[in-house]
Amino acid sequence: MSFAWFFVGAIVATWMSRSKRRSWRFGRRSTEQPTMEQLKRKQKIAQIREAAVDLTLEAIQTARIKLAAIRTVNANSRAVLESETLAAGSTTVASTETLRRSMEVKSDTATLV
């Protein structure tokens, strides 16, 4: 019995595929032209998709610009920090050097006296 239903289903499927009656699935026959409302709707959907793509590309560009700005700020901060560290280190070296010289001068003066 199940073989008979399979056979009937195969015949109906073949008949549907060879005829234009399969368009019943989509609510209209395939030979009908789309209405003006359907064309306008398709055009509106295409415009919305284009706008979405444009917004996405704009968001990507904005994100890239922000990322570049953050990288620049980070690089500048790092450079300032390094220069301050070097300046502080050279100040320490200079003050140590000054202290050493003053000690030498004091010891030279002490030996002269």
KAVENQUI-V854880 format. One record per backbone hydrogen bond with DSSP energy under -1.0 kcal/mol. CO is the residue of the C=O (numbers start at 1). NH is the residue of the N-H. If there is no record, write none. Layout:
BEGIN
co = <CO | CO>
nh = <NH | NH>
END
This chain:
BEGIN
co = <1 | 2 | 3 | 4 | 5 | 6 | 7 | 8 | 9 | 10 | 11 | 12 | 13 | 14 | 15 | 20 | 21 | 22 | 23 | 23 | 29 | 35 | 36 | 37 | 38 | 39 | 40 | 41 | 42 | 43 | 44 | 45 | 46 | 47 | 48 | 49 | 50 | 51 | 52 | 53 | 54 | 55 | 56 | 57 | 58 | 59 | 60 | 61 | 62 | 63 | 64 | 65 | 66 | 67 | 68 | 69 | 70 | 71 | 72 | 73 | 74 | 75 | 76 | 77 | 78 | 79 | 80 | 81 | 82 | 83 | 84 | 85 | 86 | 87 | 88 | 89 | 90 | 91 | 92 | 93 | 94 | 95 | 96 | 97 | 98 | 99 | 100 | 101 | 102 | 103 | 104 | 105 | 106 | 107 | 108 | 109>
nh = <5 | 6 | 7 | 8 | 9 | 10 | 11 | 12 | 13 | 14 | 15 | 16 | 17 | 18 | 19 | 23 | 24 | 25 | 26 | 28 | 32 | 39 | 40 | 41 | 42 | 43 | 44 | 45 | 46 | 47 | 48 | 49 | 50 | 51 | 52 | 53 | 54 | 55 | 56 | 57 | 58 | 59 | 60 | 61 | 62 | 63 | 64 | 65 | 66 | 67 | 68 | 69 | 70 | 71 | 72 | 73 | 74 | 75 | 76 | 77 | 78 | 79 | 80 | 81 | 82 | 83 | 84 | 85 | 86 | 87 | 88 | 89 | 90 | 91 | 92 | 93 | 94 | 95 | 96 | 97 | 98 | 99 | 100 | 101 | 102 | 103 | 104 | 105 | 106 | 107 | 108 | 109 | 110 | 111 | 112 | 113>
END
